[in-house]
Each structure stands twice: as C-alpha cells, then as structure tokens.
Amino acid sequence: MFNIKREITSFFNPFFQTGTDSSFTFNYGTAYERWTPETHTIPSTQGIWLAGADHPNLTTNLYISYSATELICFISQRPHYLLRYPEQRAFAALGLLPSMKQVHYLKCLFPYARWHLLFGPELLGNLAEASIAAWFKGYHLSFRVEDCRIKVKYREKSFDFDSETFSLNRFERVTGLRSGMRTHKPRQGLLSFIAQYNNNVHGS
C-alpha cells in the first residue's frame, strides 16, 4: 500500500483487492470502498468490512470506524499493536451511516472484545460514537441540531448539549451511560487518520 509498513500490509492483505490503477478496494459484502492516491470513496451500507475476524472469541480489542482505509492508517502509526498477539485484534468498517443492526452483529460476533471507536473529531463523528455506544447497550436515541445546540432523546428523556463540546465522554457523563468504549482522535488538528498518516509520511 502507499508506503505502509510490511507488517501492516501482511496482516491486511487478505482483506482488500488491488487494481492496475494503484487502487485498493475493500468489500463490505453489499458495497465497496475504494482508495487511490487521488480519490477515496466510502459506501453507505448495512454491510461491514472485517479484518482479523478468523477467531472472534479470541479477540480482545475491536477497532471500529466508518472506513477501512482510516483503520489501516490508524494502525500503521502503531505497528507494535500487531507484533504481539495479532489474533487478538480485529477491525470493522461500517461505512458512512452506521446502524444498530451493524452494532448488534459485531457485539454478538466479538463477545469478549473491548471496542475502540475511530471517528472524526467533528460533530458527525462524535454523534456516530454516541449512537454506537447507545446501540451497544440496546438503547435507541435521536438527535436534533438547533442553533449550535444538540437536542438528544435517549431512554425517554431529553438532553441538551453544546455542539462545540459534545463528545461520547460528555454524553456518558450527562446521561449515565457506561459503554466502556475508548475513542481515538487524530492529532495535529487533523480530521482523519488518513490525513495524519499522509502528513507524517510527507513530513518525514
């Protein structure tokens, strides 16, 4: 892949296809994500791209994002994660619109895994993380944005948040939800791990 370390590509090789145009294609079962040096397309689908799920009962850490490319760029900056016990780590991409159905499927498939959420630092990423955490616990929720405020309906109660400070941590502290999930955000003020990876590669 694009300057990604061998130990990373060897782990992910079975889970993507390469094209003659230097593209990488990730199969979600019913749709595809496509990554090239110039373009990146991500599907909206009920399917899931999975990597490292051969022994789900051994998985202790499950990394979840909207994009397979985002997951690979995240782990490429942490190759030591795959040096020891790679069979204990799995990766799942949900596409642009995560759903409760996808969350329930992963919860059943990986009964012993701690969930790591890799969504962007912007509002949509934070809302996706809160939704996934609530769905994991079996609860529905709805959001409405009004004048820089987030109106949330959760467990038949209404909550009001500042959109500038909304996060999964904030949502859990206010509502009492305890998901046990960890969130990861790109550094350097960037909006994705893809951008962070490219920035590190070109800056090195």
VEXLUM-646202 format. One record per residue: residue in one letter; x, y, z of N, C-alpha, C, O in turn. Coordinates in steps of 0.001 Angstrom, whole numbers. Last residue first. Layout:
N
  res      n_u      n_v      n_w     ca_u     ca_v     ca_w      c_u      c_v      c_w      o_u      o_v      o_w
    a        X        Y        Z        X        Y        Z        X        Y        Z        X        Y        Z
...
This chain:
204
  res      n_u      n_v      n_w     ca_u     ca_v     ca_w      c_u      c_v      c_w      o_u      o_v      o_w
    s     8181    13453     6896     9361    12730     7395    10513    12789     6410    11579    12233     6674
    g     6004    14563     5774     6821    15432     6603     8099    14783     7091     8987    15447     7626
    h     4746    12574     4475     5303    13641     3656     6199    14571     4451     7040    15276     3893
    v     4001    11003     6699     4831    10445     5630     5512    11562     4842     6712    11500     4574
    n     2393    12741     8209     3611    12180     8798     4560    11645     7723     5775    11814     7822
    n      329    13256     6396     1115    14362     6927     2448    13858     7496     3494    14472     7290
    n     -746    10731     6049     -139    11415     4918      760    12552     5376     1827    12780     4806
    y    -1691    10316     8705     -682     9435     8119       35    10116     6959     1263    10091     6880
    q    -3578    12369     8884    -2441    12342     9809    -1326    11466     9263     -152    11826     9345
    a    -5378    11639     6899    -4659    12913     6784    -3441    12940     7693    -2394    13469     7321
    i    -6195     9226     8070    -5612     9234     6724    -4790    10502     6534    -3652    10452     6068
    f    -7371     9988    10386    -6077     9307    10499    -5412     9173     9135    -4193     9023     9054
    s    -8765    13321    10156    -8778    11882     9924    -7397    11304    10154    -6391    12013    10124
    l    -8478    16015    10639    -9824    15468    10702    -9889    13959    10504   -10956    13367    10665
    l    -5953    17493    12813    -6429    16936    11557    -7773    16226    11751    -8155    15884    12870
    g    -4499    18487    14947    -5640    19259    14477    -6240    18751    13184    -6965    19485    12512
    q    -2660    16634    15742    -2184    17703    14868    -3322    18539    14296    -3148    19221    13286
    r    -4375    13438    15750    -3682    14559    16363    -3364    15631    15313    -3759    15524    14152
    p    -7546    11752    15678    -6273    12145    15054    -5688    13374    15736    -6415    14235    16232
    k    -8790     9865    18469    -8921    11001    17561    -7561    11331    16951    -6536    11206    17620
    h   -10592     7225    19816    -9280     7653    19328    -9504     8766    18313   -10318     8623    17401
    t   -12358     6023    22689   -12330     6758    21428   -10896     7173    21107   -10094     7438    22003
    r   -13487     3022    24136   -12441     4032    24062   -12499     4714    22703   -12670     4051    21680
    m   -16286     1948    26122   -15596     2093    24845   -14536     3183    24933   -14666     4138    25699
    g   -17954     1608    28251   -16630     1000    28333   -15827     1117    27055   -14796      461    26909
    s   -20479     2705    28528   -20256     1757    27441   -18934     1018    27570   -18799      -91    27053
    r   -22733     3895    30443   -21382     3399    30664   -21104     2315    29626   -21453     1150    29823
    l   -24824     6750    30819   -24439     5584    30035   -22996     5201    30343   -22135     6069    30487
    g   -25491     9104    32044   -25256     7949    32902   -24923     6680    32150   -24753     5628    32767
    t   -25752    11490    30685   -26862    10540    30636   -26709     9355    31576   -27688     8672    31876
    v   -23353    12886    31223   -24643    13531    31428   -25775    12518    31529   -26665    12667    32367
    r   -21304    11074    30623   -21338    11718    31941   -22710    12330    32239   -23172    12293    33379
    e   -21873    10396    27955   -21958     9383    29001   -22056    10014    30386   -22812     9536    31231
    f   -21441    12871    26643   -22740    12211    26570   -22900    11193    27700   -23954    11136    28335
    r   -18700    13237    27142   -19681    14185    27671   -21072    13564    27706   -21798    13715    28689
    n   -17670    11041    25706   -17417    11184    27137   -18433    12108    27789   -18964    11804    28857
    l   -18521    11655    23118   -19019    10451    23776   -18821    10553    25280   -19711    10188    26048
    s   -19294    15187    22958   -18413    14043    22737   -19056    12830    23394   -20025    12964    24141
    f   -19671    18674    22480   -20289    17347    22524   -19268    16267    22199   -18470    16416    21274
    t   -18835    21237    22308   -18176    20410    23329   -18749    19000    23402   -18370    18216    24272
    e   -20339    22409    20333   -18897    22604    20303   -18161    21674    21268   -16988    21363    21057
    s   -23006    21974    20929   -22423    21211    19828   -20898    21326    19781   -20230    20440    19249
    d   -24099    21495    24154   -23419    22442    23281   -22722    21652    22181   -21932    20754    22471
    f   -27137    19657    24696   -25679    19770    24705   -25229    20922    23816   -25901    21274    22847
    d   -29787    18306    26509   -29356    19433    25701   -27844    19611    25841   -27324    19705    26953
    f   -32157    15635    26529   -30904    16225    26983   -30486    17314    25998   -30795    17246    24808
    s   -35004    13848    27623   -34434    14844    26721   -33190    15457    27355   -33165    15759    28548
    k   -35919    10369    27799   -35556    11632    28424   -34937    12549    27374   -34413    12085    26362
    e   -36238     7842    26770   -37445     8623    27082   -37149     9902    27863   -38036    10453    28514
    r   -33609     7150    26080   -34312     6443    27153   -35464     7288    27701   -35640     7429    28911
    y   -33105    10228    24627   -32432     8974    24999   -33142     8388    26212   -33264     9044    27246
    k   -32772    12772    22446   -33799    11945    23096   -33183    10584    23349   -32790     9877    22421
    v   -31051    15819    22370   -30963    14366    22350   -32152    13757    23079   -32496    14172    24185
    k   -29996    18545    20635   -31123    18046    21409   -31154    16528    21263   -31272    16013    20152
    i   -27336    20616    20608   -27715    19253    20247   -28819    18803    21189   -28608    18692    22397
    r   -26932    23913    19306   -27259    23025    20421   -27640    21658    19864   -28202    21560    18773
    c   -26709    25652    17220   -25466    25216    17870   -25722    24408    19148   -24823    24243    19972
    d   -29509    25746    16465   -28739    26910    16912   -27530    26521    17763   -27359    27005    18882
    e   -30104    22444    16778   -30810    23718    16777   -29896    24806    17328   -29548    24796    18509
    v   -30292    19151    15763   -29396    20297    15914   -30204    21577    15776   -30902    21776    14782
    r   -31213    16163    17307   -31664    17300    16519   -30738    18471    16806   -30433    18754    17964
    f   -31208    12596    17554   -30552    13893    17693   -31272    14931    16845   -31858    14618    15809
    s   -32137     9702    19473   -32299    10582    18315   -31669    11927    18626   -31597    12351    19779
    l   -31710     6226    20287   -31602     7644    20599   -31776     8439    19322   -31587     7918    18223
    h   -32207     3033    21854   -32348     3936    20723   -32093     5363    21202   -32245     5664    22386
    y   -30108      604    23414   -30981     1769    23511   -31010     2532    22190   -29998     2664    21503
    g   -28235    -1428    23752   -29601    -1782    23404   -30585     -643    23447   -31791     -881    23512
    k   -25618     -864    24048   -26362    -1149    25279   -27835    -1454    25028   -28593    -1708    25964
    f   -25050     -277    21413   -24355    -1402    22040   -25081    -1836    23317   -25151    -3026    23627
    w   -26462     2078    21086   -26943      856    20440   -26310     -379    21054   -26964    -1412    21197
    a   -24764     3803    22538   -26135     3563    22984   -26691     2278    22379   -27318     1481    23077
    a   -22419     3668    20974   -22376     3303    22387   -23769     2995    22917   -23947     2033    23665
    i   -23372     4623    18511   -22845     3261    18609   -22827     2797    20056   -23182     1654    20341
    s   -24039     7281    19235   -25056     6350    18739   -24606     4908    18893   -25372     4063    19355
    a   -21547     8337    19933   -22605     8265    20939   -23699     7283    20517   -24223     6539    21346
    e   -20267     8128    17412   -19748     7396    18571   -20804     7263    19660   -20947     6194    20252
    a   -21808     9876    15850   -21727     8454    15496   -21252     7632    16681   -21779     6548    16931
    l   -21266    12289    17115   -22631    11756    17149   -22648    10271    16801   -23409     9499    17385
    n   -18569    12561    16443   -18949    12434    17851   -20369    11889    18000   -20642    11112    18915
    g   -18758    12829    13644   -18009    11723    14234   -18390    11491    15684   -18521    10345    16114
    l   -20227    15192    13460   -20789    13949    12935   -20069    12728    13502   -20698    11714    13804
    l   -18438    17127    14608   -19705    16778    15263   -20260    15450    14769   -20725    14649    15580
    e   -14984    15965    14358   -16073    16883    14086   -17377    16335    14667   -17414    15208    15161
    p   -13071    14052    14623   -13279    14937    15767   -14418    15923    15563   -14784    16644    16491
    g   -14173    10808    13260   -13555    12117    13196   -13865    12986    14406   -14810    12705    15143
    f   -13632     7649    14893   -14411     8544    14061   -13821     9942    14182   -13056    10222    15105
    l   -13054     4888    16124   -12191     5793    15375   -13026     6595    14395   -13115     6260    13214
    l   -13345     3166    19127   -14066     3898    18091   -13149     4937    17456   -12548     5759    18148
    h   -12961      -19    20350   -12238     1228    20126   -12901     1935    18944   -13006     1354    17864
    w   -14202    -2336    22697   -14413    -1582    21474   -13618     -285    21483   -13598      447    22472
    r   -12973    -5447    23744   -13168    -4049    24077   -13256    -3264    22775   -12474    -3497    21853
    a   -14542    -8637    23298   -13679    -7559    22820   -14027    -6223    23465   -15193    -5906    23700
    y   -16049   -10886    23648   -15076   -10558    24698   -14200    -9347    24355   -13225    -9070    25052
    p   -17746   -11369    21453   -18328   -11241    22796   -17359   -10772    23871   -17802   -10300    24918
    f   -18149   -10645    18472   -16958   -10461    19310   -17380   -10282    20771   -17373    -9160    21278
    l   -20711   -11141    17473   -19564   -11810    16859   -18334   -11768    17755   -17564   -12727    17804
    c   -22414    -9517    18938   -22574   -10970    19017   -21336   -11702    18503   -20959   -12749    19029
    k   -21425    -7026    18194   -21500    -7379    19607   -21630    -8884    19789   -21025    -9458    20693
    l   -21814    -7040    15440   -20456    -7067    15980   -20442    -7461    17447   -19531    -8161    17891
    y   -24647    -6968    15358   -23913    -8058    14736   -22504    -8168    15326   -22056    -9261    15671
    h   -25202    -4557    16632   -25650    -5804    17245   -24903    -7008    16661   -24569    -7948    17381
    v   -24099    -2788    14728   -23565    -2841    16096   -23962    -4150    16771   -23130    -4784    17420
    q   -25725    -3205    12482   -24297    -3486    12412   -23693    -3654    13803   -22878    -4548    14032
    k   -28189    -2308    13560   -28043    -3681    13073   -26569    -4074    13004   -26206    -5171    13428
    m   -27777      390    14020   -27934     -500    15165   -27745    -1958    14748   -27197    -2753    15510
    s   -25272     1723    11744   -26638     1363    12141   -26627      449    13361   -25618     -176    13688
    p   -23444     4377    10093   -23525     3217    10991   -24964     2976    11450   -25767     3906    11533
    l   -22869     5572     7235   -24054     5657     8091   -24150     4417     8972   -24876     3485     8628
    l   -20500     5070     5846   -20810     6443     6233   -21980     6568     7202   -22079     7564     7919
    g   -18989     1997     7122   -19488     2904     6098   -19915     4234     6685   -19719     4495     7872
    l   -17824      417     9051   -19287      395     8957   -19834     1247     7821   -21040     1224     7575
    a   -15161    -1801     9545   -15593     -535     8963   -17080     -624     8653   -17547    -1603     8072
    a   -13221    -3347    12000   -14517    -3326    11329   -14816    -1921    10832   -14739     -959    11596
    f   -10758    -5599    13111   -11060    -4280    12581   -12362    -4347    11797   -12586    -5280    11026
    a    -9087    -7147    15941    -9920    -7193    14739   -10344    -5778    14381   -10304    -4872    15214
    r    -6688    -8924    17793    -7155    -7631    17301    -7949    -7827    16010    -7541    -8566    15115
    q    -5590   -11309    18454    -6471   -10707    19452    -7026    -9352    19005    -7755    -8704    19756
    e    -3787   -12062    16577    -5087   -12737    16532    -6069   -12159    17536    -7257   -12477    17488
    p    -1438   -10801    17264    -2304   -10154    16268    -3678   -10798    16184    -4638   -10152    15763
    y      478   -11008    19515     -908   -11489    19570    -1808   -10797    18550    -2847   -10254    18927
    r     2588    -8402    18623     2296    -9436    19607      796    -9741    19597      -36    -8837    19662
    l     2435    -6680    16455     3631    -7506    16614     3407    -8646    17594     3964    -9732    17427
    l      349    -4950    16293      223    -6213    15570     1426    -7123    15724     1439    -8227    15180
    y     1098    -2740    17734     -159    -3386    18092     -277    -4773    17467     -917    -5663    18028
    h     3291    -1698    16482     3546    -2597    17613     2269    -3294    18068     2339    -4335    18722
    p     2367      150    14648     2619    -1221    14186     2873    -2202    15317     2694    -3407    15143
    r      883     2649    14548     1041     1884    15782     1342      428    15446      631     -458    15919
    q      385     3649    12137     1162     4512    13020     1386     3875    14393     1994     4475    15280
    s    -1252     1753    11110       68     1885    10506      972     2786    11331     2196     2695    11234
    i    -3661     2118    12349    -2802     1066    12883    -1393     1155    12288     -438      679    12902
    f    -4651     4305    10797    -4523     4388    12255    -3501     3372    12756    -2583     3721    13498
    c    -4720     3257     8235    -3831     4385     8513    -3627     4579    10010    -2545     4976    10442
    i    -6661     1280     8634    -5308      887     8247    -4319     2014     8521    -3206     1764     8984
    l    -8905     2863     9278    -8399     1874    10232    -6958     1491     9909    -6126     1389    10811
    e    -9236     4299     6895    -8979     5008     8148    -8383     4063     9195    -7456     4436     9913
    t    -9882     2243     5152    -8645     2986     4963    -8257     3730     6233    -7083     3781     6597
    a   -12410     1528     6080   -11307      572     6187    -9967     1275     6047    -9015      938     6751
    s   -14487     3743     7900   -13682     3498     6712   -12578     2492     6985   -11886     2583     7999
    y   -15674     4323    10251   -16539     4405     9076   -15822     3914     7827   -16460     3688     6800
    s   -14490     1886    12667   -14506     3193    12033   -15528     3176    10904   -16161     2156    10634
    i   -13160       63    15375   -14313      333    14521   -14229     1746    13972   -13935     2691    14704
    y   -11438    -2629    16701   -11311    -1241    16248   -12370     -978    15180   -12464    -1713    14197
    l   -11370    -4622    19494   -12036    -4442    18209   -12005    -2956    17860   -12486    -2123    18628
    n    -9581    -6794    21415    -9665    -5391    21026   -10227    -5293    19614    -9643    -5810    18661
    t    -9696    -9504    21737    -9810    -8686    22950    -9921    -7199    22646   -10313    -6419    23514
    t   -10674   -12446    20218   -10476   -11013    20023   -10709   -10254    21316   -11779   -10343    21918
    l   -11336   -15047    20419   -10026   -14673    20953    -9796   -13162    20907    -8835   -12659    21489
    n   -13709   -15277    19105   -13742   -15491    20553   -12409   -15171    21225   -12344   -15036    22447
    p   -12992   -14951    16394   -13621   -13838    17129   -13672   -14036    18636   -13678   -13055    19379
    h   -10842   -15684    14386   -11092   -16314    15689   -11734   -15287    16628   -11084   -14809    17558
    d   -10926   -14080    12110   -10911   -15534    11952   -11236   -16266    13255   -11836   -17340    13233
    a   -10892   -11351    11738   -12028   -11932    12462   -12067   -13456    12363   -13129   -14058    12517
    g    -9244    -9595    10343    -8770   -10210    11571    -9843   -10883    12386    -9722   -10981    13607
    a   -11666    -7320     9150   -10306    -7858     9032    -9902    -8433    10379   -10176    -7846    11425
    l   -14616    -6422     7369   -13978    -7004     8542   -12569    -7481     8207   -12317    -7983     7111
    w   -17119    -4192     6482   -15798    -4704     6116   -15119    -5182     7389   -15049    -4447     8374
    i   -20574    -4756     6343   -19421    -4444     7186   -18169    -5002     6524   -18157    -6143     6062
    g   -23772    -3401     5169   -22697    -4372     5244   -21552    -3878     6115   -21552    -2734     6571
    q   -25473    -1391     4834   -25700    -2194     6024   -24645    -3284     6174   -24619    -4002     7173
    t   -23959     1675     3680   -24373      289     3518   -24696     -338     4865   -24241      133     5907
    s   -22366     3942     1815   -23395     3899     2851   -24082     2553     2698   -24729     2310     1680
    p   -18782     3733     1103   -20202     3473      870   -21076     3781     2087   -20599     3868     3219
    i   -16359     6032       14   -16816     5199     1128   -18309     4967      957   -19043     5918      689
    t   -13538     6800    -1924   -14998     6693    -1868   -15384     5660     -809   -14818     4569     -745
    h   -10969     8841    -2751   -11387     7916    -1694   -12907     7934    -1631   -13503     8965    -1321
    t    -8187     9672    -4916    -9604     9647    -4542    -9859     8631    -3438    -9082     7700    -3222
    e    -5411     9548    -5378    -6125    10801    -5628    -7550    10826    -5086    -8077    11906    -4818
    p    -4448     7010    -4792    -3659     8171    -4348    -4397     9498    -4494    -4059    10471    -3820
    t    -7524     5392    -3757    -6429     5588    -4699    -5592     6760    -4191    -5998     7437    -3246
    w    -9930     3216    -2563    -8897     4177    -2169    -7821     4204    -3233    -7261     3164    -3581
    r   -13272     2372    -2010   -12166     2410    -2972   -11223     3546    -2606   -11645     4678    -2371
    e   -15600       64     -730   -14814     1274     -508   -13619     1219    -1454   -13032      159    -1672
    y   -18692    -1374    -1792   -17234    -1334    -1797   -16713       58    -1437   -17304     1078    -1792
    a   -21379    -3607     -792   -20854    -2376    -1369   -19337    -2371    -1201   -18770    -3250     -552
    t   -22004    -5893      484   -23007    -5396     -446   -22545    -4122    -1149   -23252    -3609    -2016
    g   -19405    -6501     1553   -20428    -7523     1351   -21464    -7106      341   -21784    -7870     -570
    y   -17471    -4645     1506   -18394    -4601     2646   -19509    -5640     2518   -20453    -5639     3309
    n   -14186    -4778      457   -15512    -5353      240   -16326    -5332     1536   -15926    -5924     2538
    f   -12092    -2390     -869   -12467    -3076      360   -13930    -3499      249   -14803    -2674      -20
    t    -9415    -1823    -3035   -10852    -1982    -2899   -11150    -2854    -1688   -10549    -3911    -1501
    f    -7060      463    -4178    -7340     -589    -3213    -8838     -624    -2976    -9463      412    -2745
    s    -5200     1283    -7181    -6323     1425    -6259    -6386      244    -5306    -5845     -828    -5580
    s    -3465     1357    -9299    -2938     1636    -7950    -4050     1873    -6940    -3857     2585    -5955
    d    -4756      370   -11476    -4653     1826   -11389    -4142     2268   -10018    -4354     3412    -9614
    t    -5081    -2304   -11170    -3978    -1892   -12032    -3767     -378   -11997    -2726      112   -12434
    g    -5876    -2866    -7665    -6194    -2675    -9076    -4988    -2219    -9861    -3986    -1796    -9285
    t    -6285    -5217    -4964    -5556    -4142    -5631    -5944    -4081    -7098    -6293    -5094    -7705
    q    -8495    -5812    -2247    -8049    -6169    -3584    -7344    -4960    -4195    -7751    -3819    -3974
    f    -8330    -6934     1191    -8568    -5934      160    -8070    -6469    -1173    -7323    -7446    -1227
    f    -7650    -8898     3006    -8920    -8205     3208    -9117    -7020     2264    -9984    -6182     2510
    p    -5162   -10073     3031    -6307   -10899     2630    -7632   -10144     2571    -8637   -10701     2127
    n    -3490    -7823     3937    -3511    -8277     2544    -4724    -9136     2174    -5278    -8949     1091
    f    -3215    -7122     6606    -4437    -6711     5910    -4544    -7237     4486    -5605    -7109     3875
    f     -717    -8193     7388    -1916    -8500     8162    -3179    -8242     7340    -4111    -9045     7368
    s      991    -7087     5519      887    -8545     5587     -346    -8972     6379     -953    -9999     6075
    t      802    -4354     6046      213    -4877     4814       69    -6393     4855     -877    -6935     4284
    i     2167    -4280     8522      771    -3865     8428      128    -4467     7187     -966    -5028     7262
    e     4713    -5107     7952     3957    -5865     8945     2475    -5500     8955     1632    -6306     9348
    r     5538    -3146     6081     5258    -4515     5642     4430    -5287     6658     3537    -6044     6278
    k     3999      138     6250     4992     -862     6659     4541    -2281     6315     3348    -2582     6264
    i     3065     2017     3390     2703     1451     4694     3615      268     4986     3959     -503     4091
    n     3253     3274      918     4330     3465     1893     3998     2943     3286     4596     3388     4267
    f      309     2409      116     1055     3639      -89     2041     3865     1054     1730     4546     2031
    m      849    -1183        0        0        0        0      890     1241        0     2111     1121     -106
